[in-house]
Amino acid sequence: MASNNSPSAMRAVKKWLYFGIPIMFIIGGLTHFAFNLSGHNPVAAAFVPVNESVWEHLKMAFWTPLIWWIIGYFVLEDKYGITACGWFSACAVALYFNMVFIPAFYYTYSGAFGCHSVVMDILSFLLSLILGHVLAVHFYRFAGSRRKACVFPFIAIALLAAAFAVFTFYSPHIPLFFDFGAGHYGIA
């Protein structure tokens, strides 16, 4: 079994993650419509956008990549010696990058130009996936697998997952969570 950062393992990791970017982009984009298609199912609400707020759109950049990373772990683990600690540490880096990049991009362009653009929103989602995964591959290559630190990525990912569930139903009353088009917070 190859080590988790051997040349063959790194090729497999890069291939899996970079090949996944268009898949995550398409599936993540489709989740934008899933809440309405689910008949406003409250279980679906924790996983897919329920309104047009910036926060709700972050679900597309969290759940879809997380599922891709989980599948990737099981696909690559035995053949390439992928460790859960290293893999999910890199996953957490990608996910948190997305959570910072998308709002920063949105508030920068909307504040600078005083407008809202669906094209720019889509571009921010795509760029977050590309840049987040490039960063995650780099992190994976050099992170190693320190047993003592292994719990942190799982806690970090679980905290984000819990935040999406809680804040969908109990949104803080700040602009990140406000749907300006519909005039409300969270699930209506």
C-alpha positions as CSV (number, residue, x, y, z in Angstrom):
1,M,0.0,0.0,0.0
2,A,1.4,3.4,-1.0
3,S,1.8,6.1,1.6
4,N,-0.9,8.8,1.7
5,N,1.4,11.4,-0.1
6,S,3.3,9.1,-2.5
7,P,3.4,10.2,-6.1
8,S,0.8,7.7,-7.1
9,A,-1.5,8.7,-4.3
10,M,-1.1,12.4,-5.0
11,R,-1.9,11.8,-8.7
12,A,-5.1,9.9,-7.6
13,V,-6.0,12.6,-5.1
14,K,-5.6,15.4,-7.7
15,K,-7.5,13.5,-10.3
16,W,-10.4,12.8,-7.9
17,L,-10.6,16.3,-6.6
18,Y,-10.0,18.2,-9.8
19,F,-12.3,15.9,-11.9
20,G,-14.9,16.5,-9.2
21,I,-15.0,20.3,-9.6
22,P,-17.4,20.3,-12.5
23,I,-19.5,17.6,-11.0
24,M,-19.7,19.5,-7.7
25,F,-20.5,22.7,-9.6
26,I,-23.4,21.1,-11.5
27,I,-24.8,19.1,-8.6
28,G,-24.3,22.0,-6.2
29,G,-26.1,24.3,-8.6
30,L,-29.0,21.9,-8.9
31,T,-29.4,21.9,-5.2
32,H,-30.5,25.5,-5.5
33,F,-33.9,24.3,-6.7
34,A,-34.2,21.2,-4.5
35,F,-36.1,22.9,-1.6
36,N,-38.9,23.9,-3.9
37,L,-38.9,20.5,-5.7
38,S,-39.0,18.7,-2.3
39,G,-42.3,20.5,-1.5
40,H,-40.6,22.6,1.1
41,N,-39.5,19.6,3.1
42,P,-38.0,20.7,6.4
43,V,-35.4,17.9,6.3
44,A,-34.2,19.1,2.9
45,A,-34.1,22.6,4.3
46,A,-31.0,21.7,6.4
47,F,-29.1,20.6,3.3
48,V,-30.2,22.9,0.4
49,P,-30.9,26.6,0.0
50,V,-34.3,27.7,1.3
51,N,-34.0,31.3,0.2
52,E,-31.8,33.8,-1.7
53,S,-29.6,34.8,1.2
54,V,-25.8,34.5,1.0
55,W,-25.8,32.0,3.9
56,E,-28.3,29.7,2.3
57,H,-26.2,29.6,-0.9
58,L,-23.2,28.5,1.1
59,K,-25.0,25.1,1.5
60,M,-24.2,24.4,-2.1
61,A,-20.5,24.9,-1.4
62,F,-20.6,22.8,1.7
63,W,-22.8,19.7,1.3
64,T,-22.0,18.8,-2.3
65,P,-18.2,19.0,-1.8
66,L,-18.4,17.2,1.6
67,I,-20.3,14.3,0.0
68,W,-17.7,14.2,-2.8
69,W,-14.9,14.1,-0.3
70,I,-16.6,11.3,1.7
71,I,-17.1,9.2,-1.5
72,G,-13.5,10.0,-2.5
73,Y,-12.2,8.7,0.8
74,F,-13.9,5.4,0.4
75,V,-12.8,5.1,-3.2
76,L,-9.1,6.0,-2.6
77,E,-8.4,4.8,1.0
78,D,-7.5,1.2,0.4
79,K,-5.7,1.5,-2.9
80,Y,-3.6,4.5,-2.0
81,G,-3.4,4.5,1.7
82,I,-5.4,7.7,2.2
83,T,-5.7,8.4,5.9
84,A,-8.9,9.8,7.3
85,C,-7.0,12.5,9.3
86,G,-5.1,13.9,6.3
87,W,-8.1,13.5,3.9
88,F,-10.6,15.2,6.1
89,S,-8.2,17.9,7.3
90,A,-7.8,18.9,3.6
91,C,-11.6,18.6,3.2
92,A,-12.1,21.0,6.1
93,V,-9.7,23.4,4.5
94,A,-11.6,23.4,1.2
95,L,-15.0,23.8,2.9
96,Y,-13.9,26.6,5.2
97,F,-12.2,28.3,2.2
98,N,-15.6,28.2,0.4
99,M,-17.4,29.6,3.4
100,V,-15.1,32.6,3.5
101,F,-14.5,33.1,-0.2
102,I,-18.1,33.3,-1.4
103,P,-19.3,36.0,1.0
104,A,-16.1,37.9,0.6
105,F,-16.5,37.8,-3.2
106,Y,-20.2,38.7,-3.0
107,Y,-19.8,41.6,-0.6
108,T,-16.8,42.9,-2.5
109,Y,-18.4,43.0,-5.9
110,S,-21.9,44.1,-4.7
111,G,-20.4,46.8,-2.4
112,A,-17.9,48.0,-5.0
113,F,-20.3,48.2,-7.9
114,G,-23.6,48.5,-6.0
115,C,-25.3,45.8,-7.9
116,H,-26.3,42.1,-7.7
117,S,-25.4,39.7,-10.5
118,V,-26.4,36.1,-10.8
119,V,-23.5,35.6,-13.2
120,M,-21.1,36.9,-10.5
121,D,-22.7,34.6,-7.9
122,I,-22.3,31.6,-10.1
123,L,-18.7,32.6,-10.8
124,S,-18.0,32.9,-7.1
125,F,-19.3,29.4,-6.5
126,L,-17.1,28.0,-9.3
127,L,-14.1,30.0,-8.2
128,S,-14.5,28.8,-4.6
129,L,-14.6,25.2,-5.7
130,I,-11.5,25.6,-7.9
131,L,-9.4,27.6,-5.5
132,G,-10.6,25.7,-2.4
133,H,-9.6,22.4,-4.0
134,V,-6.3,23.6,-5.2
135,L,-5.6,24.8,-1.7
136,A,-6.8,21.5,-0.2
137,V,-4.6,19.4,-2.5
138,H,-1.6,21.5,-1.4
139,F,-2.6,21.2,2.2
140,Y,-3.1,17.4,1.8
141,R,0.4,17.0,0.4
142,F,2.0,18.7,3.4
143,A,-0.4,18.1,6.3
144,G,0.6,14.6,7.4
145,S,-1.4,12.6,9.8
146,R,-0.9,13.8,13.4
147,R,-3.1,11.6,15.6
148,K,-3.5,14.2,18.3
149,A,-4.8,16.8,15.8
150,C,-7.0,14.3,13.9
151,V,-10.2,15.2,15.8
152,F,-10.1,18.9,14.8
153,P,-11.2,18.5,11.1
154,F,-14.2,16.4,12.1
155,I,-15.2,18.9,14.8
156,A,-14.8,21.8,12.3
157,I,-16.9,20.0,9.7
158,A,-19.6,19.0,12.2
159,L,-19.8,22.6,13.5
160,L,-20.5,23.9,10.0
161,A,-23.1,21.1,9.4
162,A,-24.8,22.0,12.7
163,A,-24.8,25.7,11.9
164,F,-26.5,25.1,8.5
165,A,-29.2,23.1,10.2
166,V,-29.8,25.5,13.1
167,F,-29.5,28.8,11.2
168,T,-31.9,27.6,8.6
169,F,-34.6,27.6,11.2
170,Y,-33.2,30.2,13.7
171,S,-31.4,32.7,11.6
172,P,-29.4,35.5,13.2
173,H,-30.8,38.8,12.1
174,I,-27.8,40.1,10.2
175,P,-27.4,40.7,6.5
176,L,-25.6,37.4,5.7
177,F,-28.8,35.6,6.6
178,F,-31.3,38.0,5.0
179,D,-33.1,37.3,1.8
180,F,-33.5,40.8,0.4
181,G,-35.8,39.7,-2.4
182,A,-38.3,38.0,-0.2
183,G,-37.7,40.3,2.8
184,H,-37.2,37.6,5.5
185,Y,-34.6,35.5,7.3
186,G,-34.2,31.7,7.1
187,I,-37.1,29.4,6.2
188,A,-40.4,31.3,5.6
